[in-house]
Amino acid sequence: RICIIGSGNWGSAIATVLGRNAARLAHCHDEVRMWVYEETVMLPPPDNTQTAKLSDVINTRHENIKYLPGVTLPSNVRAVPDLGEAC
């Protein structure tokens, strides 16, 4: 089981690398959980009048729009706002 504590630019970058590797290695769990400090973020255009929870944005758009914008996270990286559940 793989868990990253933190979802800033460093945590998101590491989760991207681990997510790619976990998906291709037979001895690893496919899912990489990333603990996210839950916060509300403004969505990028064209939805920039709306807000959403950061974990929801990461899990649906597969991008950390606040701390690592423009980088697509692997679909097996899951943002989890509860530390106990993440790890």
Short mmCIF file of the C-alpha atoms (twelve columns), coordinates in Angstrom:
data_MODEL
# 
_entry.id   MODEL 
# 
loop_
_atom_site.group_PDB 
_atom_site.id 
_atom_site.type_symbol 
_atom_site.label_atom_id 
_atom_site.label_alt_id 
_atom_site.label_comp_id 
_atom_site.label_asym_id 
_atom_site.label_seq_id 
_atom_site.Cartn_x 
_atom_site.Cartn_y 
_atom_site.Cartn_z 
_atom_site.pdbx_PDB_model_num 
ATOM 1  C CA . ARG A 1  0.000   0.000  0.000   1 
ATOM 2  C CA . ILE A 2  1.307   3.421  -0.946  1 
ATOM 3  C CA . CYS A 3  0.423   6.683  0.821   1 
ATOM 4  C CA . ILE A 4  1.857   10.158 0.315   1 
ATOM 5  C CA . ILE A 5  1.318   12.567 3.190   1 
ATOM 6  C CA . GLY A 6  0.878   15.964 1.627   1 
ATOM 7  C CA . SER A 7  -0.444  17.222 -1.674  1 
ATOM 8  C CA . GLY A 8  1.624   20.307 -2.362  1 
ATOM 9  C CA . ASN A 9  3.839   20.488 -5.421  1 
ATOM 10 C CA . TRP A 10 6.335   17.991 -3.951  1 
ATOM 11 C CA . GLY A 11 3.679   15.500 -2.789  1 
ATOM 12 C CA . SER A 12 1.832   15.711 -6.109  1 
ATOM 13 C CA . ALA A 13 5.043   15.216 -8.093  1 
ATOM 14 C CA . ILE A 14 6.033   12.155 -6.035  1 
ATOM 15 C CA . ALA A 15 2.483   10.769 -6.296  1 
ATOM 16 C CA . THR A 16 2.739   11.094 -10.089 1 
ATOM 17 C CA . VAL A 17 5.967   9.080  -10.232 1 
ATOM 18 C CA . LEU A 18 4.740   6.474  -7.753  1 
ATOM 19 C CA . GLY A 19 1.378   6.206  -9.518  1 
ATOM 20 C CA . ARG A 20 3.034   5.456  -12.852 1 
ATOM 21 C CA . ASN A 21 5.324   2.861  -11.303 1 
ATOM 22 C CA . ALA A 22 2.659   1.214  -9.134  1 
ATOM 23 C CA . ALA A 23 0.437   0.738  -12.183 1 
ATOM 24 C CA . ARG A 24 3.096   -1.245 -14.027 1 
ATOM 25 C CA . LEU A 25 4.679   -3.248 -11.188 1 
ATOM 26 C CA . ALA A 26 2.976   -6.501 -10.244 1 
ATOM 27 C CA . HIS A 27 4.199   -6.482 -6.621  1 
ATOM 28 C CA . CYS A 28 2.656   -3.054 -5.823  1 
ATOM 29 C CA . HIS A 29 -0.903  -2.060 -5.070  1 
ATOM 30 C CA . ASP A 30 -2.255  -0.139 -8.025  1 
ATOM 31 C CA . GLU A 31 -3.734  2.679  -5.961  1 
ATOM 32 C CA . VAL A 32 -1.606  5.501  -4.602  1 
ATOM 33 C CA . ARG A 33 -3.355  7.502  -1.897  1 
ATOM 34 C CA . MET A 34 -2.363  11.095 -1.333  1 
ATOM 35 C CA . TRP A 35 -3.466  12.816 1.859   1 
ATOM 36 C CA . VAL A 36 -4.878  16.244 1.029   1 
ATOM 37 C CA . TYR A 37 -5.426  19.078 3.459   1 
ATOM 38 C CA . GLU A 38 -8.979  19.830 2.420   1 
ATOM 39 C CA . GLU A 39 -9.473  23.328 1.115   1 
ATOM 40 C CA . THR A 40 -11.787 25.054 -1.288  1 
ATOM 41 C CA . VAL A 41 -10.235 26.194 -4.565  1 
ATOM 42 C CA . MET A 42 -11.411 28.334 -7.456  1 
ATOM 43 C CA . LEU A 43 -11.811 26.279 -10.618 1 
ATOM 44 C CA . PRO A 44 -9.823  27.335 -13.691 1 
ATOM 45 C CA . PRO A 45 -11.525 28.777 -16.790 1 
ATOM 46 C CA . PRO A 46 -14.116 28.293 -18.118 1 
ATOM 47 C CA . ASP A 47 -15.485 27.388 -14.654 1 
ATOM 48 C CA . ASN A 48 -13.608 30.154 -12.817 1 
ATOM 49 C CA . THR A 49 -16.742 31.443 -11.111 1 
ATOM 50 C CA . GLN A 50 -17.157 28.161 -9.231  1 
ATOM 51 C CA . THR A 51 -15.337 26.649 -6.276  1 
ATOM 52 C CA . ALA A 52 -14.793 23.013 -5.301  1 
ATOM 53 C CA . LYS A 53 -12.972 20.924 -2.720  1 
ATOM 54 C CA . LEU A 54 -9.372  20.320 -3.757  1 
ATOM 55 C CA . SER A 55 -9.660  16.551 -3.206  1 
ATOM 56 C CA . ASP A 56 -12.705 16.399 -5.499  1 
ATOM 57 C CA . VAL A 57 -10.907 18.371 -8.192  1 
ATOM 58 C CA . ILE A 58 -7.854  16.099 -8.014  1 
ATOM 59 C CA . ASN A 59 -9.991  12.953 -8.155  1 
ATOM 60 C CA . THR A 60 -12.133 14.104 -11.079 1 
ATOM 61 C CA . ARG A 61 -9.709  16.165 -13.178 1 
ATOM 62 C CA . HIS A 62 -6.549  14.241 -12.229 1 
ATOM 63 C CA . GLU A 63 -4.720  17.513 -11.723 1 
ATOM 64 C CA . ASN A 64 -3.719  19.472 -8.643  1 
ATOM 65 C CA . ILE A 65 -4.853  22.837 -9.971  1 
ATOM 66 C CA . LYS A 66 -3.511  24.751 -6.973  1 
ATOM 67 C CA . TYR A 67 -0.050  23.291 -6.335  1 
ATOM 68 C CA . LEU A 68 0.928   21.543 -9.603  1 
ATOM 69 C CA . PRO A 69 -1.225  23.023 -12.377 1 
ATOM 70 C CA . GLY A 70 -0.807  21.663 -15.873 1 
ATOM 71 C CA . VAL A 71 0.514   18.261 -14.759 1 
ATOM 72 C CA . THR A 72 -1.802  15.295 -15.247 1 
ATOM 73 C CA . LEU A 73 -1.818  12.896 -12.309 1 
ATOM 74 C CA . PRO A 74 -2.233  9.191  -13.086 1 
ATOM 75 C CA . SER A 75 -5.789  7.932  -12.683 1 
ATOM 76 C CA . ASN A 76 -4.655  5.546  -9.907  1 
ATOM 77 C CA . VAL A 77 -3.666  8.472  -7.651  1 
ATOM 78 C CA . ARG A 78 -6.524  9.190  -5.262  1 
ATOM 79 C CA . ALA A 79 -6.763  12.297 -3.101  1 
ATOM 80 C CA . VAL A 80 -8.028  11.500 0.401   1 
ATOM 81 C CA . PRO A 81 -8.778  14.280 2.919   1 
ATOM 82 C CA . ASP A 82 -8.833  11.915 5.931   1 
ATOM 83 C CA . LEU A 83 -5.332  10.940 7.110   1 
ATOM 84 C CA . GLY A 84 -6.476  7.707  8.717   1 
ATOM 85 C CA . GLU A 85 -8.199  6.568  5.549   1 
ATOM 86 C CA . ALA A 86 -5.287  7.628  3.358   1 
ATOM 87 C CA . CYS A 87 -2.718  5.595  5.260   1 
# 
